[in-house]
Amino acid sequence: MSEEMVMLTLEEKLAADSDGVFKTQLVEQLQTALVENRRTMDAGVPPAEFARLNKLVTALEAAQTVVDGVWGRLHSPQG
């Protein structure tokens, strides 16, 4: 139930973000985390840690796509 509340709040914030400032900040935070995790992977980590970080990188990339897509859907002329 708590996760639903968080997602609802995030969706509400994206819906209220007509100028895209919140979306941009959120995507930049995700990008920063993505870069940091890729650097850690590039520095060399044990295989199990690499696998974990690789899954995290994939999730962060997906999160960026979702944020952009949801914001776009909420602010499209047909939305």
Secondary structure, 3 states (H helix, E strand, C coil): CHHHHHHHHHHHHHHHCCCCHHHHHHHHHHHHHHHHHHHHHHHCCCHHHHHHHHHHHHHHHHHHHHHHHHHHHHCCCCC
